[in-house]
Amino acid sequence: MSKVFLGLGTNLGNRESNLRAAVKKTDEQIGRVLLSSNIYETAPWGFDAENDFLNMVICVETDHSPSELLKKIGMIESMLGRERNQDRYTSRVIDIDILFYDDLVIDEKGLKIPHRLMHERKFVLVPLCELAPDMIHPVLKKTMSVLLEECRDRSRIKMIYPPSPLKGG
């Protein structure tokens, strides 16, 4: 079994419900959710949007390969109403990113692990530091805590929910 960290985000519809559904579907389709961070409200990153995002990080135990995991994530996003378009940064019902897959480093077309921009995004690093502050980034060779200290992202991030509302969906 492998340990995977996933970043979840949503800014359309009932955002808390979207996260709850994503965690539930992940548990059903990908593997047992071991840990979930608090939920944070954050401004959109890389674009302007009417609604703020809710973001969190979960740790999942899975037996899917990285490419199978990516397919499963796409399936879950579709099931929850995500519509893909050409714009890289847009509002969305749900977004699930692979942050880490064990300590693998993969750089293929369509699959980059660890997530290539996570160290630049406070909305990823803050919840990730709750779950694994001492985990070392396999490329940057720094802990999550150090990456958060060094992060130049100054956008606001506000904890709004503990993970308990997501249990038992």
N, C-alpha and C positions, 0 to 999 in steps of 0.2 A: 504494500500500500504506500502511496505517496502522499505527502502533505503539500497542499496547494493553498495559496492565499489569493483571494479574489476581492477586487474592489467593486462595489455596487453603487450606482448613482441613479437618481431620478429627479425630474423637475416638472413632469406633467401628470395631471390627474391627482388621485389620492396617493401622494408620495409615500406615506407610511405603509399603506396597503400594498403598493408596488414593491417595496423592500421586503415586506412580510412574504408576499407571493414568491419573490425571487429566492429568498432563503429556503422556503418550503420546497420549491421545484428543484433547487440545487440539492437539497437533502434527498429528494426522491430520485433524481435523474443522474446525479454525479457522484455523490457519496455523503457520508455522515458529516454534518457540520459540527466541528469540534469546538469552535470559539466564534463569538461575534462581538465586534466592538460596539461602543456607543454609536448613536446616530448623530450626525452633524449637519447643520444647515450651512451652506456655503454659496457664495456668489458663483455664477457661471465662470468657467475658466476658458479663455481663448475666444469668447464671443459674448455678445450682449443678448440677454433673454429677459422676458417678462417675469419669469419665476425663478426663485433660488432653487438650488439642488438640495436634496438630502443624500448624504453619502455615508457609507460604512465599509468595513472590511470584515470578511469572514475567513476562517481557516477550515479547510475541508480535507477529509481523508478520502482518497479515490484510488481506484485501480485502472482508471482510464489513462491512456497515453496522452501526451500533450495535444496531439492532433485530434484525437477523439474528444478530449475535453473541449477544445475550441468548437467543434461541431455541436456538442451538447449545449454549450453556452449559447450559440446562435439559435438553436432550437428553442431554448428556454426564453430568450429575448423575443423571438417571434411569437411564441405562445402567449407571452404577456403583453403583446401589442406593439412591439418595437418595429418601426418602419425605417428601413435603411434608405438613405439617399446619397447624393454625391457630396454633400457638405460634410466636412470632417467633424466640425463642432456645431451641434444643433441641440435644441431641446429634445428630450426623449422620455418615454414612459419608463424605460429601464436600460441601463448600460452595465454590462458585467465585463470586467477586465481581468485577465490573468496577470497577477503581480509577480508571483513566484510559483515555481513548480519544483519542489525540493530545492536543490542548489544547481539545477540545470541552467545552462546558457544555450539558448536556441536563437538563431538569427536567420530565419527563412522568410521568403515572401509570404506575407499574411500571418506569420507567427513569430513573435519576438518575445522571448522570456529571458530575463525579467523584463517587465514593462519598461520601455525605453524612456519614458518621461516621468516615471513615478517620483524620482528624487527631486523634481522641480515642482511638485504639487503638494501643497500642505494638506489638501483635502484627502490625499492618500496617506501621507506620512503620519499625520496625527492619529487616525484610527489604527494604522498599522503598528505604531509605537505602543499603543495600549496592549496589543496582542503579542508582539515580538520585538521589544525595544533593543535586545542584544543580538538579534539575527543579523548576520553579515551579508551584505549585498555581494553576490558572487563575482560581479564585474568591477564594481567600485571599491570593494574591499573595505567598506565602512559599515558600522552598525546603523540600524534604522534611527536610533537616537542621534547619532552624529549627523546623519543625513538631514534630519529635521532641524538640528541646530544650524546647519549650513544652508538650508533652503532659503532662497531669496524671494520666494512667493510671499507677498505681504497681504494677500487677500484675507478677508475676515473668515473665521470659522467658529461656529458656536455649537456646543454640545446641546442637543435638545431632548434626546431620548436615550435612556439606558437600553441595553439589548433585550431586557425582559419582555417588552411588548411583542417581540418577534417569536418568542418561544410558544410552541403549541398552536401557532398560526390560526 
